Amino acid sequence: MKEFEVTGLDGWLTLKPKSIIIRRPVLRRNLSRKQDLKKGATEISINNITAIRFKPVRKPENKGFIEFTILGEKKISSFFSDIFESIPAINKFERSTFSSRNKSSEAEGYYNETVWFNKAQQDGFKEIKKLIDVLIDKEPNVIEELNEIPNKNMIEIKQGEILDNDKIVELFKCSPQGGMRRSHKTNTLVIVSNHVKSIYSDKWYGDELHYTAMGSSGDQSLNFGQNKTLHQSNDNGIEVHLFEVFELKQYTYQGIIVYDENAYQEKQTDIEGSERLVWMFPLKLKNNPPIRFNQKVIKKLQLTKQKNYNKLNKNQVKRLAESKKGKSQSFRITESKSFERDESIKLYALMRAEGMCQLCDKPAPFSKKDGSPYLEVHHIDYLANGGSDTIENVAAICPNCHRKMHALENQNDIDKLKKSAIERLD
């Protein structure tokens, strides 16, 4: 393979058969040739790249980046060191250029290298990303290293154990970032189902987790990044470990998972709120049933999601709620069967009612502490009876009418709520 080079906003990226080279511009007087800007370089072995992040160009920044998480100690060439030591004014430039983009996510023994690019440069970086992905999967030295692993089950974690991010990185030798973290060092793939802070909509259906593939913008592909790794996990010998997040920075270990190979597509919203097609992976735990969390954990999670959704406007909430249309009702086995109600649907139902009970047509009986009218969200067809958690099956009603619905289950009242819900689908 020949060398492949692209130019970014803050440096040059060169791909060689077994390494990448990142060159940064150096501030020097009387610098007349581009080549002089590229004398100082950091060369990184393909084997030491543990993860790659690619962010396309978007407004308002009008720039994107490619970021490499690398195993090893960061080294700056002597060329740079000499320049920086002799010119104190450049020290600030050195720190901004050669520090990681996100220090808080780094772990001991790992560092990040990032190159930024604009719209005109983006296609070149996309192409080089594809080539690097191929080299990481096919590079002979990596394959040899995997064959030398004496025991791929050497990672021992008890189901239910709660770890922080640094501990996960230490155990699995994986990237400190992302929901899907491939490690060549331990021949594992760590997947994280973050129920607190994530654009992805992972769902439990009893003992089976339907896990959303990676790719935060636009339609997803099974051949993109670690989607391919997970999709081929039954044949590639890679062990897949599942963590769930119910509280920020706390990763609860579920165990080793098995993929049933029946991936399917559904509609979700992306990072910009646009509807797109995602891939869902049905996964089951290999050795044990899922942990049965108590209702307090689930309730606390729902309150956290509610706070996050309260920050959105009505149109954003509506798009999220509408994306759940036509989907089977998810449920998690806790101490008892617990249906997972979507907080965006609940919030949109309240917004849609505009403070009026949809059954008695009277204003809410009182206001909450924040001044908003108090109404309760009622599932017209009960979830326990097969009803759906969708905007067509919910109504916002006053507490008195809510008790009436459950006590009497009057068919005329049910018909009125169904009609009201449909009429309000604006």
N, C-alpha and C positions, 0 to 999 in steps of 0.2 A: 504493500500500500504506500502510495506517495504521501508526502506531507500535505495537510490541508489547513489553510490559515484564514481566519476571519478577523476583521477589525471592529472593535467596539468603541464605546464612548470613553472608557478609561483604560484601555489596553488592547493587546492583541492576543488571540488564542490560536495556538498551533497544535494540530493533532498529528502525532507520529504513530507508528505501528504499535508501540508499547507504552507510550506516555503522552501527556499533554504539556505544553509549555505556555506559561502566562507571562507576558511582558508588559510592563507598566511604563508610562511616560515619565521621564525625569526632568525636573525643572533645571535647565542649565542655560547660561547666557551664551550667545553666539552659536547656538545649535542650528546648523544649516541643513542637515540631512535627516530624513525619517529614520534611517538605519541607526543613527546615533541614539534615538529614543528607545531602541529595542536592544541595547547592549545588556542590560540587566534582566535576568529572567529567573523564573521558578519552574523547575521541571518536576512533574508529578507522575509517578508510575500509575498505569491503569489499575494495577493490582491494589493500590492504596485508596482508590475512590470507593467510598461506601454508599454514597447516595448522590443523586443529581436532582436539583430543582430547576424548573424552567418556567419563568413568568413572561408571557407575551406582553407586547406593548399595549398599554391601555391609557386612557385619559384618567385624571388630568395630568399625570406625570409625563405621558408621551415617551415612556421608556420602559424596557423590560430588562430581565437579567437571567443569566445562567449561573447557578451556584453549585459548587462541588464540596461535599463533605469528605474530608480526607483524613485517613489514619496516619498519625505521625506528628512530629514537631514542626512547626512553621519555621522556615529558614529563609532569610533574605540574603541575596547574593552580596558578596563583598563589594561589588561595584556600587550597589546602592548604599551600603553601610558607609563607605568612604565619602561618598557625596554628601550624605545626610549629616555625618559628623563634622564635616568642614563647613557646612552651610546651616547654621542653627535655624534660620527662617523657614527651612523646608521640613523641620521636624513635625509640624502640624500636618503637612501634606502626607508625610510618611505614615503617621498614625491613622489618618482617614483612609489611605489607600490600602494599607496592608493589614489593618485590623479586620476581624470578621464582621460580616453584615449584622449578625445577631449574636452577640457574646453570651447573652443569657441562656441560649440553647446549647452552648458548647459543653462538652464533657472532656475530662482529662484524656489526653492522647489524640484528640480530634481537633480539627480546625476547618474553617470555611474559606474558600476562595470564590469571589464573585466578579463577573465581568458584565457590565451594563451595555445595552445597545439601544438604538433608536429603530423607527419603523423601516427605514431603508436598509438597515443592517440585519434585520430580524431573520430573513430567509436563510442567510448564511449560517446563523447560529442554530436554527432549527435543523439544518442539514448536518452540522457537526455534532449536535446532540444525538441524532439517529445513529451516526457512525460510532460514537463513543458507547452507546447502549449495546451495539453489536459486539464491540470489542470486549466490554465487560462480561457479556454472556459467553463469548467464544474464545477469549484469550487463553492460550494453552497453559500459561503459568497458573492461572486461576483454577483451571480444571485439575491440574496436578496437585494443587494445594488442597482442593476438596477431597481428592482421593486419599490424601494422607491423614484425614481426620479419623482418629481411632474409634471414637464413639460419639455419634451425632446426638445422642441423648444425654450428653454430659451436663446440660443445663437442668438444674433441679429447683423447681419452685412449687410450693404447695398451692393448690387451688384455693382461691379466696385471699391469698396473700396480696397486700397492697404495697406497691413499689413506687418510688419517685422516678423521674425521667433518667437521672444519672445512673441509677441502679440498673435500669433496663439496658442502657448503653454499655455498662460495665459487663453485664452477664452475656448479652447477645453479640457484642462487638458490632453494633449497628449504628445507624444515623440517629442523632438526637431529635430529629424532626420528622414530621409527616405521619400519616395514618397507615402507611405500608412501608416497612423498613427492611430491605433485603440486606443480609450479611453473608458475604463470601467466607468470612473467617470461621463462622460457626455453622454454615450451611442451613440457615434459618430465614424465615420471613416472619417478622413481627407485624401483626395487624392490630390497629387500635380503633375501637368503636367508641368515639367520643360523643356522649349524649348531651354534654353541656355546651360545647363550643365547636360546632361543625356545621358545614352547609349540607352534609350528606344525611340522608334519612335511612338509617339502619333500623331494621325491625325484627323483633323476635316473634315467631309463630310457634308457641310451645317451646320445644327443645331445639328448634332450628333457627339460626340467625341468618337473615337475608342482608348481606353486607354489600354496601355500595362501592363500586370500583373507584379508582383514582382518576383525577381529571376534573378540575374545578370550573372550567369554562368550556361551553360548547358540548356537542355530543361526544360521548366517551367511546373508546376503542378497546377491544380485548387485547390488542397487541401493544398498547401503550404502557410503558414503564413496568411497574410490578403487577399490573393486571394480567399480563402474560405469565408471570411467575406463578401467581395464584391459580390461574386457569389450568396450568400444566402441573400443579403441585402433586397430583397423584402419580405422575410419571417421572418428574425430574429429581426426585429424592430429597426435596427440600421440606423441612419440617416447619409447619405453620403454627404460630403461637398467638392466642387471642387475649387481649387486654380490653377492659371496659373502663370508661371514665364517667363517674357519677358526680364527682367533685373535682374542681380544677387541680391539676398537678398530682392527683391520686389515681394510680393505674391498678385496677383490680384484675388479678390473673384468673382467667377462666380455664385455660388448658390448651392442649394440642387439638387442632381442629382437622376435620376431613371434609373435602369438597365433593359434592355429589355430581358435579359436572353438568348440571342442568341450569346454566346461567341464562338469564332472560333480561329483556329490556323493559324499562318503564320510564315514565316522565317525572322529572324532578326539576327544581329550579337551580340555576348555577349561581356562582358568586356574585353576579350582577343582577340576579333576580329574573333572568330570562329562562323560559321553559326549554328544556333539552332532554335528550335520551341518555339514560345512564344504564350501566350493566349491574345486575344484582347477582351476587354469588350466594346460593344456599349452602350454609355451613353447619356441621354438627360436631360436637365435642367427641373426641376419639375414645376417651377412657371413662369419663364421668358425665352425669347429667349436669346441666347448668346450675350455678349457684342459685339457691332460692333466697333472694333478698327480702327483708321485711318491708312492710308498707311504708314505714317512715322514710327509707331511702328513696323509694319511688316518688312519694309525696314531695320530698325536698327537691328532687330533680324537676318535678313539674313546676314548682314555684320558681326555680331558677330559669327554666325555659320561658315561663310567663313574663318574668322581668325582662328577658332578652327581646321577646316579641313586643313588649310595650314600647320599645324604642323605635319601632317601625311605624310608618304611616299606613293609612287604610289600604291604599293600593298594593303596597308590599305585602301586607297581611293577607289580602284577598288572593294574590298570586300564589302564596304559600298554601293557603287553604284549598284553593282550586286544584292544586297539583296532587292532592290526595284523592281526587275523584276516581271512583271505580276500583280502588284497591281493597284487598281483603283486610279485615280488621285484625291488627296485630295484637298479641297478648303475650305476657310473660308469666311463667309459673313462679309465683312468690310463695308466701305461706298458704295462699290460695290462688285460684286463677284470677289474674288481674289484667283487665283490658287497658291498653295504653292509649289514653285520649290525647289527641293532638292539640297543643295549646294555641296554635295559629287558628284552628277552626273555632275554638272557644272564643278567642278574642274577636274574630271577624263576626261571629254571631252577635256579640254584644254591640259592636260598632254598627252593624246593620240594623239593629233594633232602634237605635237612636233614643234610648231611654224609655221606650214604650213596650209594655207587655204585649206579646204577640197573641195572647189568648183572650185576656179581658180588655185589651186596648186602652188600658189606663197607664198613667206615668208610673215609673218605679216608686215604691212606697217611701224610699229614703235614699240619701246619697252616702257614698263611702267617704272615708277620711280625705281622699284626694279630690273630692267633689264630684266624681263620676256617679251616675245613677246605678243603684244596686239592682241587678237582675241576675237570674240563675239560668245556666245553659242546660237545656233538656234534650236528650236524644229521643226523638219521636218514636222510632222503632228501637227498642232496647238493644244494646250491644249484646247482652246475654242471650237474646233471642235471634241473633244473626243480623241485627241492624248495623249500618255502616257509620263510621266516624267521618262524615262528610258534611259539607255545608248544606246539602239538600235534606239532611236528616237531623238538623239541630234547630232549636228555637230558643230565643231569650225570653223568659217569662218571669213574673214576679214570684216571690216565695210562696204566697198563698196558692196561686195557680199550679205551681210546681208540686205541692203536696196533693192538690186535687187530682192532677194527672196520675200520680202514683197510687192514690187511694181508690179512684173510680175507674180509670182507664176508659173514659167515655169516648165512644167511636166518633161522635160529632166533634168533640174537642181535638181528637187525633187528626181528623180530616181538615179541620180549620188550620192547625199548625202546619200540616204538610202543604196546604195551599199557600199559606203565608210565606213559608220557606222558599217555595218555588218562585213566587211573585217577587221576592226580594233578591233574586239572583241577577243583579244589575252589573 
